[in-house]
Amino acid sequence: AAMIRRAVLGGAASRVAGSLAGIRAAAAPQFAAVAATRRFASVVVQKDVIEYEFPRENPADGLSYELNWSLCRFGVVPQGKSFRNLKAAELSKAGGSLKKDAPKSVAWSKELETEFKTALGAEKATRYVQDCALGALAANEVPVRMITDSPAAALAFHTLCSRTKALPTPEVELGLSVLHISSLGSHGSEIMVNPKTKQIFMIGSFNAGALVEKLAEVSTDSFLERGVLPLWGPGDAGGTVYASAVAAAGAKVKHGCAISPAGFCRLFMGSAKSDGGVQDEYKLLPNKLDAPKAIVMFADDASATIPAASKLTPAQAAFYFAAACAPKGTTAFGPAAEAILAAGKSSDFYMINRGAFSSPAAAEAAAAKVAGKSGSASGPLGLAAIKVEGGDKTADAAAAAAAAKAFVASVGGRCKGMDEVLAAGPKVEEEKK
């Protein structure tokens, strides 16, 4: 029995072995094809390799990622080269001519701003970025950036403004900015201000006088929010300083000063020439100056309720700054009042109402003579009026009463909770209900 089982199993094993051999023989071509496929699949095809260096920035050659991102924050998306804070010699070497004709002031429009920024960011344009400041003292300064396609305009801006500490690009504040482009389609020389962002746009010419005027309009709040009072007219250290532009023969500071508890200084290191160019005055005066003896503010009250000339207490100066003397665009009246009260500890305040004079020249002549005078309280506002030539206009009783109420209402909304300032205004009768 055992032999029979071995024979049977042996025969079965032979049949199985034979079957397997047959399968191998039949499948041999398929196995060969698979093996060949595996061999070919393992072959690596070599191609030409192009290597790129990353990052490939080179600020000296106009490519800086940090600067490009910074420009994007100012609304300019750069596609070509951009240079930041080149020295005066480098800007001069870059060359280029500069148009200086007086630009036409135009109303802001979103379409024009978009067209402007697109052209300034184009690949064919090379951008020159200068980070400067308004205010020669670090404690009083407001940073301001210029972006232009003209090295000559960048040099003029660099000469006009005050030097500032060179901050790393990412730390530059998104604040005041001046954007200039040499030409833009069919546009001539134009200047406009975005009322929301307070960016200044200059097309064609770079006229220093026009720029200073717009800077006064857009930057006053920036100073006040830092506890600094900007005075946008001419003046002399230790003498009389004017709060807005007037003709002041012989004044060493032509375009304004800034005063705060930290000190008194000029706003610009250069001045605008009559042809719109810039006069370098960097070495003319030290950064810190003696506080002025007198600060003269200007109102334009056509009703002549405000006297032609008057001496003010610090609280009255804060009140009438908010009521009638603040530069266009000012909204920070609370900080302004605080800054004026602080300045009043070292300087006397005076007010000239141009609306009470027969001509602007008469008003400016009077402004030059009020320092040191006291005056006597009179008129519907109770101010210490000073007698001056040419200031003969006066308001009738009804107009004066209406103007006084308007001043009180205006300042009441602008200087809420500042009792000392509000008490310095005119006394008006409350309307009976």
C-alpha positions as CSV (number, residue, x, y, z in Angstrom):
1,A,0.0,0.0,0.0
2,A,2.8,2.3,0.9
3,M,4.5,1.7,-2.5
4,I,1.2,2.3,-4.3
5,R,0.7,5.7,-2.6
6,R,4.3,6.7,-3.5
7,A,3.7,5.8,-7.1
8,V,0.5,7.7,-7.3
9,L,2.0,10.7,-5.6
10,G,5.1,10.4,-7.7
11,G,2.9,10.4,-10.9
12,A,0.9,13.4,-9.7
13,A,4.1,15.3,-8.9
14,S,5.4,14.5,-12.3
15,R,2.2,15.8,-14.0
16,V,2.3,19.0,-11.9
17,A,5.9,19.6,-12.7
18,G,5.2,19.0,-16.3
19,S,2.3,21.4,-16.2
20,L,4.4,24.1,-14.5
21,A,7.1,23.6,-17.1
22,G,4.5,24.1,-19.8
23,I,3.3,27.3,-18.2
24,R,6.8,28.6,-17.9
25,A,7.4,27.9,-21.5
26,A,4.2,29.5,-22.6
27,A,4.8,32.6,-20.4
28,A,8.4,33.0,-21.2
29,P,7.9,35.6,-23.9
30,Q,5.7,37.6,-21.6
31,F,8.2,37.5,-18.7
32,A,10.9,38.6,-21.1
33,A,8.8,41.6,-22.2
34,V,8.2,42.6,-18.6
35,A,11.8,42.3,-17.7
36,A,12.8,44.4,-20.7
37,T,10.2,47.0,-19.7
38,R,11.7,47.2,-16.3
39,R,15.2,47.6,-17.7
40,F,14.1,50.5,-20.0
41,A,12.1,52.1,-17.2
42,S,15.2,52.4,-15.1
43,V,17.0,54.4,-17.7
44,V,17.5,58.1,-16.7
45,V,17.3,60.6,-19.6
46,Q,19.6,63.5,-19.1
47,K,18.4,67.0,-20.1
48,D,20.1,70.4,-20.1
49,V,19.8,72.0,-16.6
50,I,19.3,75.8,-16.2
51,E,20.4,77.1,-12.8
52,Y,19.0,80.3,-11.2
53,E,20.5,82.1,-8.3
54,F,17.9,82.9,-5.7
55,P,17.6,85.4,-4.3
56,R,19.3,87.3,-7.1
57,E,18.7,90.8,-5.7
58,N,21.3,93.5,-5.9
59,P,20.2,96.8,-4.4
60,A,23.3,98.5,-6.0
61,D,21.9,97.5,-9.4
62,G,18.3,98.6,-8.6
63,L,16.8,95.3,-7.5
64,S,15.8,95.1,-3.8
65,Y,12.9,92.9,-2.7
66,E,12.5,94.9,0.5
67,L,12.3,98.2,-1.4
68,N,9.9,96.7,-4.0
69,W,7.5,95.5,-1.2
70,S,7.8,98.9,0.5
71,L,6.9,100.7,-2.8
72,C,3.8,98.4,-3.1
73,R,2.6,99.8,0.3
74,F,2.7,103.3,-1.2
75,G,0.6,102.1,-4.2
76,V,3.5,101.8,-6.7
77,V,4.1,98.2,-8.1
78,P,7.7,98.4,-9.5
79,Q,8.6,96.3,-12.5
80,G,12.0,97.7,-13.3
81,K,14.9,99.2,-11.3
82,S,14.4,101.2,-8.1
83,F,17.1,103.0,-6.0
84,R,16.7,104.3,-2.5
85,N,18.5,107.2,-0.7
86,L,21.2,107.8,-3.3
87,K,23.7,110.5,-2.2
88,A,23.5,113.9,-3.8
89,A,26.6,113.2,-5.9
90,E,25.1,109.9,-7.2
91,L,21.8,111.7,-8.1
92,S,23.7,114.5,-9.8
93,K,25.8,111.9,-11.8
94,A,22.5,110.2,-12.9
95,G,21.7,113.5,-14.6
96,G,18.4,114.5,-16.2
97,S,16.8,117.9,-16.6
98,L,14.2,119.4,-14.3
99,K,11.1,121.3,-15.3
100,K,10.3,123.9,-12.6
101,D,7.3,125.8,-14.1
102,A,4.3,126.4,-11.8
103,P,1.9,123.5,-12.0
104,K,-1.8,123.6,-12.3
105,S,-3.6,122.5,-9.2
106,V,-6.2,119.9,-10.2
107,A,-8.9,118.0,-8.3
108,W,-8.0,114.5,-7.2
109,S,-9.5,111.6,-9.2
110,K,-9.1,107.9,-8.8
111,E,-8.6,107.4,-12.5
112,L,-5.8,109.9,-12.7
113,E,-4.1,108.4,-9.6
114,T,-4.3,104.9,-11.1
115,E,-2.9,106.0,-14.4
116,F,-0.1,107.9,-12.6
117,K,0.9,104.9,-10.4
118,T,0.8,102.5,-13.2
119,A,3.2,104.6,-15.3
120,L,5.5,105.2,-12.3
121,G,5.7,101.5,-11.7
122,A,6.3,100.5,-15.3
123,E,9.4,98.5,-16.3
124,K,10.7,101.2,-18.6
125,A,10.8,103.7,-15.6
126,T,13.6,103.8,-13.1
127,R,12.5,104.9,-9.7
128,Y,14.4,107.1,-7.3
129,V,13.2,106.9,-3.7
130,Q,14.3,109.5,-1.1
131,D,13.3,109.2,2.6
132,C,13.6,112.6,4.2
133,A,11.7,114.6,6.9
134,L,10.1,117.9,7.7
135,G,11.7,119.3,10.8
136,A,15.4,119.6,11.5
137,L,15.1,118.2,15.1
138,A,14.5,114.5,15.4
139,A,12.0,115.2,18.2
140,N,10.0,117.5,15.9
141,E,10.2,115.7,12.5
142,V,7.6,114.1,10.4
143,P,9.0,111.6,7.8
144,V,8.2,112.1,4.2
145,R,9.0,109.9,1.2
146,M,9.4,110.9,-2.4
147,I,9.1,108.4,-5.3
148,T,10.1,109.8,-8.7
149,D,11.4,108.7,-12.1
150,S,13.7,111.7,-12.2
151,P,17.1,111.8,-10.5
152,A,17.0,115.6,-10.8
153,A,13.7,115.8,-9.0
154,A,15.0,113.4,-6.3
155,L,18.0,115.7,-5.8
156,A,15.9,118.8,-5.5
157,F,13.7,117.1,-2.9
158,H,16.8,115.9,-1.0
159,T,18.1,119.4,-1.0
160,L,14.8,121.0,0.1
161,C,13.9,118.6,3.0
162,S,15.6,117.9,6.2
163,R,17.9,114.9,6.7
164,T,16.5,112.0,8.8
165,K,17.8,108.9,10.4
166,A,18.2,106.1,7.7
167,L,15.7,103.4,8.8
168,P,15.7,99.9,7.4
169,T,13.3,99.8,4.5
170,P,10.6,97.7,6.3
171,E,10.5,100.2,9.1
172,V,9.6,103.2,6.9
173,E,6.2,104.6,8.0
174,L,3.3,104.6,5.5
175,G,2.8,108.3,6.0
176,L,3.4,111.4,4.0
177,S,4.6,110.8,0.4
178,V,5.2,112.8,-2.7
179,L,5.0,111.0,-6.0
180,H,6.5,112.7,-9.1
181,I,6.6,111.6,-12.7
182,S,8.4,113.4,-15.5
183,S,5.5,113.1,-18.0
184,L,2.1,111.4,-18.2
185,G,0.4,111.2,-21.6
186,S,-1.2,114.5,-22.6
187,H,-1.0,116.0,-19.1
188,G,1.0,119.2,-18.6
189,S,2.5,120.3,-15.3
190,E,-0.1,119.4,-12.6
191,I,-0.3,118.9,-8.9
192,M,-3.0,117.2,-6.9
193,V,-3.6,115.7,-3.4
194,N,-5.5,112.6,-2.5
195,P,-7.7,113.9,0.4
196,K,-7.8,110.5,2.1
197,T,-4.2,109.2,1.9
198,K,-2.8,112.8,1.7
199,Q,-0.4,111.7,-1.0
200,I,0.8,114.5,-3.2
201,F,1.1,113.8,-7.0
202,M,3.3,116.0,-9.2
203,I,3.2,115.6,-13.0
204,G,5.8,117.2,-15.2
205,S,7.5,120.0,-13.3
206,F,9.0,119.8,-9.8
207,N,8.2,123.2,-8.4
208,A,9.4,123.7,-4.8
209,G,7.1,126.5,-4.0
210,A,4.0,124.6,-5.0
211,L,5.2,121.5,-3.1
212,V,5.8,123.5,0.1
213,E,2.2,124.8,-0.1
214,K,0.7,121.3,-0.5
215,L,2.9,119.9,2.3
216,A,1.4,122.5,4.7
217,E,-2.0,121.3,3.7
218,V,-1.4,117.6,4.2
219,S,1.1,117.4,7.0
220,T,-0.2,119.7,9.8
221,D,-2.2,116.9,11.5
222,S,0.9,114.6,11.4
223,F,2.9,117.2,13.3
224,L,0.1,118.0,15.8
225,E,-0.5,114.3,16.6
226,R,3.2,114.2,17.6
227,G,2.8,117.2,20.0
228,V,4.5,119.6,17.5
229,L,3.1,122.9,16.3
230,P,4.1,123.6,12.7
231,L,4.3,127.3,11.6
232,W,4.2,127.5,7.9
233,G,5.5,131.0,7.3
234,P,8.9,132.7,7.5
235,G,10.7,133.8,10.6
236,D,13.9,134.2,12.6
237,A,15.3,132.5,15.6
238,G,14.5,134.5,18.7
239,G,12.3,136.9,16.7
240,T,8.9,136.8,15.0
241,V,7.6,133.7,13.2
242,Y,4.5,133.6,11.0
243,A,2.1,130.7,11.0
244,S,1.4,131.0,7.3
245,A,3.2,132.3,4.2
246,V,3.8,136.0,4.0
247,A,6.4,138.2,2.5
248,A,9.0,138.8,5.2
249,A,12.1,140.6,3.8
250,G,15.3,139.4,5.5
251,A,13.8,136.4,7.2
252,K,16.4,133.6,7.4
253,V,13.8,130.9,7.7
254,K,11.6,131.1,4.6
255,H,9.2,128.2,4.7
256,G,8.3,127.4,8.3
257,C,9.4,126.2,11.7
258,A,8.2,123.7,14.2
259,I,8.0,124.2,18.0
260,S,7.4,121.7,20.8
261,P,8.6,121.2,24.4
262,A,11.7,119.5,22.9
263,G,12.7,122.7,21.0
264,F,12.3,125.0,18.1
265,C,13.6,124.3,14.6
266,R,13.1,125.0,10.9
267,L,11.1,122.6,8.7
268,F,13.3,122.7,5.6
269,M,17.0,122.6,4.8
270,G,16.4,124.5,1.6
271,S,14.1,127.1,0.2
272,A,12.1,127.6,-2.9
273,K,13.6,130.0,-5.4
274,S,11.4,132.3,-7.5
275,D,11.8,130.1,-10.6
276,G,10.6,127.0,-8.6
277,G,14.0,125.6,-8.0
278,V,15.6,124.9,-4.7
279,Q,18.3,126.9,-2.8
280,D,20.5,124.8,-0.6
281,E,20.6,126.2,2.9
282,Y,21.8,123.2,4.8
283,K,24.6,125.1,6.6
284,L,22.8,128.3,7.0
285,L,21.4,127.6,10.5
286,P,21.9,125.0,13.3
287,N,19.3,122.3,13.7
288,K,18.0,123.7,17.1
289,L,17.1,127.4,17.3
290,D,16.1,129.8,20.0
291,A,12.4,129.9,20.6
292,P,10.7,132.9,18.9
293,K,9.5,135.9,21.0
294,A,6.3,136.2,18.9
295,I,4.2,133.9,16.8
296,V,1.7,135.6,14.4
297,M,-1.4,133.7,13.3
298,F,-3.6,134.7,10.4
299,A,-7.4,134.6,10.1
300,D,-9.6,135.4,7.1
301,D,-12.8,136.6,8.7
302,A,-14.5,138.7,6.0
303,S,-17.1,139.9,8.5
304,A,-14.3,141.7,10.4
305,T,-15.7,140.5,13.7
306,I,-12.1,139.4,14.5
307,P,-10.1,142.6,15.0
308,A,-7.5,143.6,12.4
309,A,-4.7,142.9,14.9
310,S,-4.8,141.5,18.5
311,K,-2.6,140.0,21.2
312,L,-3.8,136.7,22.5
313,T,-3.3,134.7,25.6
314,P,-2.2,131.1,25.0
315,A,-5.8,129.8,25.6
316,Q,-7.2,132.4,23.2
317,A,-4.6,131.4,20.6
318,A,-5.7,127.8,20.9
319,F,-9.4,128.9,20.6
320,Y,-8.9,131.1,17.5
321,F,-6.5,128.6,15.8
322,A,-9.5,126.1,15.9
323,A,-12.0,128.8,15.0
324,A,-10.3,130.7,12.2
325,C,-6.5,130.2,11.8
326,A,-5.8,126.5,11.2
327,P,-4.3,125.5,7.8
328,K,-6.6,123.9,5.3
329,G,-7.0,120.2,6.0
330,T,-6.4,120.4,9.7
331,T,-8.5,118.0,11.9
332,A,-6.4,117.4,15.0
333,F,-7.7,120.4,16.9
334,G,-7.3,118.8,20.4
335,P,-3.6,118.2,19.9
336,A,-3.3,121.6,18.3
337,A,-4.7,123.3,21.4
338,E,-2.2,121.4,23.7
339,A,0.7,122.3,21.4
340,I,-0.3,126.0,21.4
341,L,-0.7,126.1,25.2
342,A,2.8,124.6,25.6
343,A,4.3,127.1,23.1
344,G,2.6,129.9,24.9
345,K,5.0,129.3,27.8
346,S,7.9,130.7,25.8
347,S,6.3,132.8,23.0
348,D,3.7,135.5,22.8
349,F,0.8,135.0,20.3
350,Y,-0.7,137.6,18.0
351,M,-3.5,137.4,15.4
352,I,-3.9,139.3,12.2
353,N,-7.3,139.2,10.4
354,R,-6.7,139.7,6.7
355,G,-10.4,140.1,6.2
356,A,-10.3,143.5,8.1
357,F,-7.7,145.1,5.9
358,S,-8.0,146.9,2.6
359,S,-5.4,144.8,1.0
360,P,-3.2,141.7,1.6
361,A,-0.1,144.0,1.5
362,A,-1.6,146.1,4.3
363,A,-2.2,143.0,6.4
364,E,1.4,141.8,6.0
365,A,2.8,145.2,6.8
366,A,0.8,145.2,10.0
367,A,1.9,141.7,10.9
368,A,5.5,142.8,10.8
369,K,4.9,145.5,13.5
370,V,2.7,143.8,16.1
371,A,5.3,142.0,18.1
372,G,5.8,143.6,21.5
373,K,2.5,145.5,21.4
374,S,-0.2,144.8,24.0
375,G,-3.5,146.3,22.9
376,S,-6.7,146.7,24.9
377,A,-9.7,144.5,25.3
378,S,-12.6,145.7,23.1
379,G,-15.1,144.7,20.5
380,P,-17.6,141.9,20.4
381,L,-15.0,139.2,21.1
382,G,-13.3,140.9,24.0
383,L,-9.8,140.6,22.4
384,A,-6.9,142.9,23.1
385,A,-7.1,144.8,19.9
386,I,-4.0,146.6,18.5
387,K,-4.3,149.7,16.4
388,V,-2.7,149.2,13.0
389,E,-2.7,151.0,9.7
390,G,-5.0,149.7,7.0
391,G,-7.2,147.7,9.3
392,D,-10.3,149.8,9.3
393,K,-13.1,147.4,8.6
394,T,-15.5,146.6,11.4
395,A,-18.5,144.3,11.7
396,D,-22.0,145.6,12.5
397,A,-23.6,144.3,15.7
398,A,-25.8,141.6,14.1
399,A,-23.0,140.2,12.0
400,A,-20.6,140.2,15.0
401,A,-23.1,138.4,17.2
402,A,-23.7,135.7,14.5
403,A,-20.0,135.3,14.0
404,A,-19.3,135.0,17.7
405,K,-21.9,132.2,18.1
406,A,-20.4,130.4,15.1
407,F,-16.9,130.5,16.6
408,V,-18.2,129.1,19.9
409,A,-20.1,126.4,18.2
410,S,-17.2,125.4,16.0
411,V,-14.6,125.3,18.7
412,G,-17.0,123.5,21.0
413,G,-17.1,120.6,18.6
414,R,-13.4,120.6,17.8
415,C,-12.0,121.0,21.3
416,K,-14.5,119.0,23.4
417,G,-13.7,118.8,27.1
418,M,-10.9,121.5,27.0
419,D,-12.4,123.9,29.4
420,E,-9.5,126.3,29.5
421,V,-9.7,126.8,25.7
422,L,-13.5,127.0,25.5
423,A,-13.5,129.6,28.3
424,A,-11.2,131.8,26.2
425,G,-13.8,132.3,23.5
426,P,-16.3,135.1,23.3
427,K,-19.2,135.2,25.7
428,V,-22.4,134.7,23.9
429,E,-26.0,134.6,25.2
430,E,-27.7,131.3,24.9
431,E,-30.9,131.3,22.9
432,K,-34.1,131.2,24.9
433,K,-36.2,128.1,24.2
